[in-house]
Amino acid sequence: MKEAFDRKEAVSMRENIPSLRIAAEDWSPAHVLQWAFQTFGDSVALSSAFGAEGMVLIDIASRVQESFRIFTLDTEFLFPETYNLIDQVEQRYGITIERVFPLLSPEEQEHALGPALWRRDPDQCCNIRKVEPLRRKLGELQAWITSIRRDQTAARAGAGKIEWDDKFGLVKINPLVDWSSKEVWQYIREHDIPYNALHDRSYPSIGCTHCTRAVRPGESPRAGRWAGYSKTECGLHVIEPATEAQG
């Protein structure tokens, strides 16, 4: 595996992203991951919330490279089924998942900001428990790998397989971005991949216990996330206006 290099080297790659993005459109997920591992070595990590797409990406990554970095944002409000799946992943693939926690415990958050912040201000709660921890983690990296797909939300519709992440200032890699949900589940069945038990109980998209419910017949797959709010993203994949690269 390539050794980690200075963060400035990753920033300097920004000018090459447009051409890489075009070239990568024809790459398979395995090809994208191979490029990522060879290019960034220990300075790239796979981020996962262990949804169906995340499980597929972990399996493909394990076939490309035996050892790779993977982290998860543990909000401390995840479902028991999610924690059980994390244990299964570590056992099946022989990897250690880096768990990233918020700076405030649930008790500290309630003391500082009052009870049930997720109900009163879900954006602030997501920022404390997901966005800030991710920003902290990505400060250690030159690139991160996600399992987002273009057809999941409007904010993801324009995502490339390789792109520059202006929000966090590093390379963002999305190997499954052009896959459909049907392709994801076909892969899971063909390779007997473990998945979150909540998927079988009408939870196509799974986040924190307080802000996720089962989807009703006829609803969109993400209708169970932040139900009753116009919110559709926690903020991790929201595209921000381009800014000048910082050296």
Sequence and secondary structure as in RCSB ss.txt:
>XXXX:A:sequence
MKEAFDRKEAVSMRENIPSLRIAAEDWSPAHVLQWAFQTFGDSVALSSAFGAEGMVLIDIASRVQESFRIFTLDT
EFLFPETYNLIDQVEQRYGITIERVFPLLSPEEQEHALGPALWRRDPDQCCNIRKVEPLRRKLGELQAWITSIRR
DQTAARAGAGKIEWDDKFGLVKINPLVDWSSKEVWQYIREHDIPYNALHDRSYPSIGCTHCTRAVRPGESPRAGR
WAGYSKTECGLHVIEPATEAQG
>XXXX:A:secstr
      HHHHHHGGGGHHHHHHHHTT  HHHHHHHHHHHHGGGEEEE    HHHHHHHHHHHHH SS  EEEE  
S B HHHHHHHHHHHHHHT   EEE  SS HHHHHHHH S HHHH HHHHHIIIIIHHHHHHHTT SEEE    T
TS GGGTT  SEEEETTTTEEEE TTTT  HHHHHHHHHHHT    GGGGGT SS  BGGGB    TTS TTTTB
STTSS    SSS          
